Amino acid sequence: MVTRREALTAGAGAVAGIALVARATLPPLSRSRFAPLAGAAFELEALDGSGARHAVTLASVPGTERSFALRFATSAAVGDGLYRVHHPDLAPVDLFVAPVGPGPGLLEAVVNREAA
């Protein structure tokens, strides 16, 4: 007969194992994950509680595999802040996005995973 403690221990171990497998199969935040999507539509969801959503286009992904920038083009003014970046082919990722350049139409999120 299996005791309650043995059942709980076995269940916790199984859940931990599933979590490790799921985490190991997630693709890393890398340039190659985004580069094929240059020119594609993305959505930025503000994480400041406002519920604001912005349609943007991924304009370019300059840099190296682990240190790169995501440059987005937009027709609307978007302020800097934390945004959840959405695309149907990718898991959502939270990034700090800020306007760059002289006009309001270019946004950038810098990713540096060199030390990670």
Salt bridges, closest charged atoms under 4 A:
GLU43 OE1 - ARG53 NH1 2.41
GLU45 OE2 - ARG53 NH2 3.67
GLU45 OE1 - HIS86 NE2 2.70
ASP94 OD1 - ARG84 NE 2.66
GLU108 OE2 - ARG71 NE 2.55
